[in-house]
């Protein structure tokens, strides 16, 4: 290992962690990847298909190689990028996709048969014999597929969700993002600044640029202090904005306690839904590499990542460092490293006219053509002017230019456009409304340009919503930029990896071209390019440039695949919002639930409702015995059932009768006050959408009942008809489903039982005939409604009282009806009785 | 006076009250509710002398309160009036409007912050997708909370009411107390 001085880690404190069973130490400020590098660990994983040894490739969320299983037991999280894992005390991680060990992986035998595993080999190889597919091929492929493994235990952690609103959402806390937030914050706008890192600064943290002649961290700290002091600004670190959705809504995940050894019951992650009037995308850029033969060995890294590990985390792989570049930015790595005393093996610059920017050996017009090193890089082969040279080195930084992180600007089918001057895709038209890119995400990657761009874009965004913002004084910074020389890969016979995570090589891209799978969407699916956790952040543009070279089309015309959320992986647990089990969804209880539970009722889910299905008694061993008893008791005496769940809609107004005439297939205008009629409800297209009763309480007052399942849709339909179809009618609607506890009382003794609770009302057949209804009082003055309707063919009534009295009412009915044979019955007995009388029921 | 005993929406004999950190959440079982809707060409009534609010508004006065629920529609609250026929009283006061009893259609949970107004804002952010910049005293809206339809009313700087359907009172109570407890833990 090469440990350097400086860096943004706290060497005063030590953090103990474990990787593949071995103990290591790191420091606050480290990521798992940086701490492993600092401990001399360069071999961190195995590739997906060929099980090739792999080391860390990047220093950010784009990482394709250094994927580990983080934590143990139920908290084990596979495919976690070591580059974004903030080191914590007691961290345990293990490598994955290897057996029996990372260093000695038997599955590496796959690499010997690489020729058989070329692009599309699944589709070509497993065609015959046909019978083998389900029994042999598919199980074998499933067993071999994937990288890490799940714990198969329930997630023990707590997750949360929330909603935020702001004038300006700034995505990314680097130079552009900080300038944007500062501009908007000072203008008094409500600002949310979100950054996926645990520290603000973005690329500034990885660079040695001076701002106003001082280290960038001084400016960052000053800006952060000012933003923290502004009540209108919310700074959210450890927060990844992962997708743009309709109406200015953005999804973000805040890793609340992922950096702690154990959340101890506290929320681990929070899913935020951010509604922003305007958004500045300042997500920076991702460096791209240049594929060459055997470019996947541990130690081959992005040049910017090498610089980041050296400058921010003070760690590098052991040995001299070489650079392969097609632009000036690669030289910057060499300069920074040389300044720190690191031996530079050489800078291989593909540009024939390249000039040295420091004291190191330059291979102008050179290419890296091969590498050596079984578990880590030891040598690279350099070709220059027809000569080849082998250089000893422990790391190789590769720079093929920078790709603006256009992802979120490209959601909603926004299509990035190719900028020849920048040699990169930049955000194009058609992306999320109200979003503008700034800084490196817009191709303005030089620090000075990024700062100015962030402030200016924020100012323009705020002006669009009527907020005047002044541009802040920004620090002096370097603004040099040279576009990369268009070198997309190094020609050669060896396998040159384009997409490390999916083991896609230049040869695979060529094969796709040869097999006429040339559109990028086909290329992606044929080769698996750009899939999995990194979504090809370091691979896609390079691959399509190779395809463009093969087809002779321009890169712009070759185009990109569609960008979709999430920008980086989001756990299913946090998307679930937190609650599982009983509180996963709303649970509605009937007013008599407490009593029914005390009677030992068995409940059944009916939509969100929990209804009593039957009431078993001691000695009854099957549900059938219980239901038979409930049915017979009802037929013989009187049965009582809670039917509150049926929907109720109060309909009032001078045109209530006309309105109901229009929504029912049968007439309701002719219904007399104090009577009920069964009705079939129609949509305006004639579709029968529900059935139920309609009771007329007054000339201008009806109560409509619906089925349990359709209570919501019917009410919605009625509101639609009232507001949109016939707004001229004088009708007022409101749901009263929950307001009234409604109890069905059915059976030959129903009237006798009712007479014991109703206050002084004649319930005789003459005074209260079939389909009669009335408002009255029960149990000494409690307001109630009585309907003589039956859904089981008996002499039957439904009695409604305010819901808070439902529990006491059913208890009273059972008590005073004991000598009449009163029993409760559930939905199962109700169904049986309806079927016996040939009445339709819900499930029919 | 009926001899039937009331059961609260949470299935208890009395209103629930729990304290979670800086919040006290209590079930307002005594709150009477009645909907009030204008008939065609009706003019805004002033029940019991209360001027009814416009969209997004909640007002109180004369022993009652009201919040806007739709064009020409309000929900009128009568604290302490659940046991009586408040809808009947309101109909008498507004004979030209449509009035419907809603007392037991809903359950009101009153949230009091002991940690100032900002704590209420923090809680709202975890519960409903409403811009906290708008939720000032006198604000009321209908919105979704854990897949339930609720009314949210800012009664004062430190007091927030969430009114949800009575049948789902348990789910709503869980959502409110759970969110408040998490803020208490400082892990929100």
Contacts between the chains, C-beta under 8 A, distances in Angstrom:
chain1	res1	chain2	res2	distance
A	158	B	182	7.9
A	158	B	187	8.0
A	160	B	126	6.7
A	160	B	182	6.4
A	160	B	188	6.9
A	161	B	126	7.3
A	162	B	125	4.8
A	162	B	126	4.6
A	162	B	188	7.7
A	163	B	125	5.9
A	163	B	126	7.9
A	163	B	128	6.7
A	163	B	129	4.1
A	163	B	130	7.3
A	164	B	125	6.3
A	165	B	131	3.9
A	165	B	132	6.9
A	165	B	133	6.6
A	190	B	133	6.7
A	256	B	187	6.3
A	257	B	187	6.8
A	263	B	187	7.6
A	265	B	185	7.5
A	266	B	182	7.9
A	266	B	185	5.7
A	266	B	186	7.8
A	266	B	187	3.4
A	267	B	182	6.1
A	267	B	187	4.6
A	267	B	188	6.8
A	270	B	188	7.6
A	273	B	129	6.4
A	275	B	129	7.3
A	275	B	131	7.3
A	579	B	146	7.4
A	579	B	174	8.0
A	579	B	178	7.8
A	583	B	146	7.9
A	583	B	171	6.3
A	583	B	174	5.3
A	583	B	175	7.6
A	583	B	178	8.0
A	585	B	147	6.0
A	586	B	146	6.5
A	586	B	147	5.5
A	586	B	148	5.0
A	586	B	168	4.6
A	586	B	171	4.5
A	586	B	172	8.0
A	587	B	168	6.7
A	587	B	170	6.4
A	587	B	171	5.4
A	588	B	165	7.3
A	588	B	167	3.8
A	588	B	168	5.0
A	588	B	171	8.0
A	589	B	11	7.1
A	589	B	167	5.8
A	589	B	168	7.9
A	589	B	169	7.8
A	589	B	170	6.4
A	590	B	167	7.0
A	591	B	7	7.3
A	591	B	167	8.0
A	593	B	11	6.4
A	594	B	7	6.0
A	594	B	11	4.3
A	608	B	168	7.2
A	609	B	167	7.3
A	644	B	167	7.8
A	650	B	100	4.5
A	652	B	37	7.4
A	652	B	98	3.8
A	652	B	100	7.1
A	653	B	39	6.2
A	653	B	40	7.4
A	653	B	98	6.2
A	654	B	39	6.6
A	654	B	40	6.8
A	655	B	40	7.9
A	730	B	39	5.7
A	730	B	40	3.7
A	732	B	37	3.9
A	732	B	38	7.9
A	732	B	39	7.2
A	732	B	73	7.5
A	732	B	98	4.0
A	734	B	35	4.9
A	734	B	37	7.3
A	734	B	100	5.0
A	734	B	102	7.1
A	735	B	105	7.1
A	736	B	100	6.4
A	736	B	101	7.4
A	736	B	102	7.3
A	736	B	105	5.9
A	737	B	105	7.4
A	737	B	167	7.8
A	738	B	104	6.8
A	738	B	105	4.5
A	738	B	106	7.1
A	738	B	165	5.0
A	738	B	166	4.4
A	738	B	167	5.0
A	739	B	101	6.2
A	739	B	102	5.9
A	739	B	103	6.9
A	739	B	104	4.8
A	739	B	105	3.6
A	739	B	166	7.7
A	740	B	104	7.2
A	741	B	104	7.8
A	778	B	2	7.7
A	779	B	2	4.9
A	779	B	3	5.9
A	779	B	4	4.8
A	780	B	1	6.8
A	780	B	2	5.3
A	780	B	3	5.4
A	781	B	1	5.9
A	781	B	2	5.2
A	782	B	2	3.7
A	782	B	4	5.9
A	783	B	85	6.0
A	801	B	4	7.7
A	802	B	101	7.5
A	802	B	103	6.5
A	802	B	104	4.5
A	803	B	9	7.9
A	803	B	104	3.7
A	803	B	105	7.7
A	803	B	166	5.8
A	804	B	6	4.4
A	804	B	7	5.9
A	804	B	8	7.1
A	804	B	9	7.5
A	804	B	29	7.6
A	804	B	82	7.6
A	804	B	104	5.3
A	805	B	2	7.0
A	805	B	4	4.7
A	805	B	5	7.9
A	805	B	6	6.3
A	805	B	7	7.8
A	806	B	7	7.5
A	807	B	7	4.1
A	807	B	11	7.8
A	808	B	4	4.0
A	808	B	5	4.8
A	808	B	6	7.4
A	808	B	7	6.7
A	809	B	4	6.1
A	812	B	4	6.5
